[in-house]
Amino acid sequence: MVMHHKRRDRQPSTAQTLNLDSRRTLALVGYVCILCIFIPNDI
């Protein structure tokens, strides 16, 4: 994650972008967990 955002270090909104990324990752993890619970046979 940090490797891709090295170019955005100069911008003051780095903290906001990191927060958005963390929220996206948490949402993706939760979504995958829900899929695993509802569809365990496909995996």
C-alpha beads as a LAMMPS data file, in Angstrom:
LAMMPS data file: protein, C-alpha beads

43 atoms
42 bonds

1 atom types
1 bond types

-500.0 500.0 xlo xhi
-500.0 500.0 ylo yhi
-500.0 500.0 zlo zhi

Masses

1 110.0

Atoms # bond

1 1 1 0.000 0.000 0.000
2 1 1 2.705 2.498 0.966
3 1 1 4.805 1.635 -2.080
4 1 1 2.038 2.780 -4.449
5 1 1 1.375 6.013 -2.552
6 1 1 4.942 7.329 -2.474
7 1 1 4.084 9.886 -5.164
8 1 1 1.217 11.235 -3.031
9 1 1 3.493 11.980 -0.066
10 1 1 3.819 15.608 -1.223
11 1 1 0.041 16.115 -1.053
12 1 1 -1.449 17.115 2.332
13 1 1 -4.380 14.721 1.879
14 1 1 -2.234 11.595 2.295
15 1 1 -3.929 10.807 5.625
16 1 1 -7.370 11.022 4.010
17 1 1 -6.346 8.753 1.125
18 1 1 -4.891 6.220 3.572
19 1 1 -8.115 6.280 5.588
20 1 1 -10.143 5.689 2.427
21 1 1 -7.841 2.818 1.439
22 1 1 -8.159 1.215 4.882
23 1 1 -11.946 1.514 4.730
24 1 1 -11.970 -0.045 1.257
25 1 1 -9.779 -2.923 2.405
26 1 1 -11.982 -3.526 5.464
27 1 1 -15.104 -3.453 3.280
28 1 1 -13.532 -5.896 0.805
29 1 1 -12.483 -8.257 3.617
30 1 1 -15.969 -8.165 5.143
31 1 1 -17.562 -8.772 1.733
32 1 1 -15.277 -11.752 1.086
33 1 1 -16.056 -13.146 4.551
34 1 1 -19.785 -12.854 3.869
35 1 1 -19.323 -14.609 0.515
36 1 1 -17.322 -17.355 2.239
37 1 1 -20.097 -17.813 4.806
38 1 1 -22.934 -17.897 2.267
39 1 1 -21.025 -19.793 -0.456
40 1 1 -18.470 -22.100 1.236
41 1 1 -18.766 -24.854 -1.399
42 1 1 -17.332 -22.796 -4.269
43 1 1 -14.076 -22.278 -2.369

Bonds

1 1 1 2
2 1 2 3
3 1 3 4
4 1 4 5
5 1 5 6
6 1 6 7
7 1 7 8
8 1 8 9
9 1 9 10
10 1 10 11
11 1 11 12
12 1 12 13
13 1 13 14
14 1 14 15
15 1 15 16
16 1 16 17
17 1 17 18
18 1 18 19
19 1 19 20
20 1 20 21
21 1 21 22
22 1 22 23
23 1 23 24
24 1 24 25
25 1 25 26
26 1 26 27
27 1 27 28
28 1 28 29
29 1 29 30
30 1 30 31
31 1 31 32
32 1 32 33
33 1 33 34
34 1 34 35
35 1 35 36
36 1 36 37
37 1 37 38
38 1 38 39
39 1 39 40
40 1 40 41
41 1 41 42
42 1 42 43
